[in-house]
Amino acid sequence: MGRTARSIVAGFDAVVMGGAAWVETGGRFDLVPAVIVLWGAAVAAAICAIVVFSDGSSIVAWAAIGYILFGGLLTGGSPHWPLLALAVALMALVPRPRGSIWNGIGLALLVAIGARVVIGAFL
């Protein structure tokens, strides 16, 4: 699949996540954990789409996927299957760090754990 097609799919994923966040939150931007996770996942998906479109840094894309994994695996009531599905879908689209999916998954897991620690400290 070419870069243009991957960009379109990643952009579609970002729009769908943004729509889901809008519906679930009623369009609110509150400092409530669930709202932060939903809107954060929408922004992270948009970042992935931009990275794919611009042929940007794989590290940025995998860090964004890590935030989505945080929302899917490390929040109350986990696992959240739609967020996990979004993360897996984006993994297939973004560039791999040093050509290795394992490097990307490792980076994403580190970011997920880091997000849990940082967000948990503030909320």
Buried (B, 14 or more C-beta within 10 A) or exposed (E): EEEEEBBBBBBEBBBBBBEBBBEEBEEEEEEEBBBBBBBBBBBBBBBBBBBBBEEBEBBBBBBBBBBBBBBBBBBEEEEBEBBBEBBEBBBEBBBBBEEEEEBBBBBBBEBBBBBBEEBEEEE
